[in-house]
């Protein structure tokens, strides 16, 4: 179960790193700029540990998909980025894809 905790930490830190990119204002903000590298470093460290027990395709799909969906929501809510029906449907497709891959884990022929 610890591997899922590592994956969760990897996702949270990836989202924090990407949010820091937006806040860095093109590396003009030194605190946010430093946070980018710290957050991504921790994210990759945690993802590496998660991969010891989770299939790489599944872990990466969850990491990338959940991270993408969370960043899109943060962009809409906190950075006042545009929202449309197509954007919401696309986010739903990402979530469904991640769920589908997770449900298929171990059922594929190797």
Secondary structure, DSSP 8 states (H G I E B T S, - for coil): -HHHHHHHHHHHHHHHHHHHHHHTTTTTSHHHHHHHHHHHHHHHHHHHHHTTTS-HHHHHHHHHHHHHHHHHHHHHHHS-----HHHHHHHHHHHHHHHHHHHTTTTS--
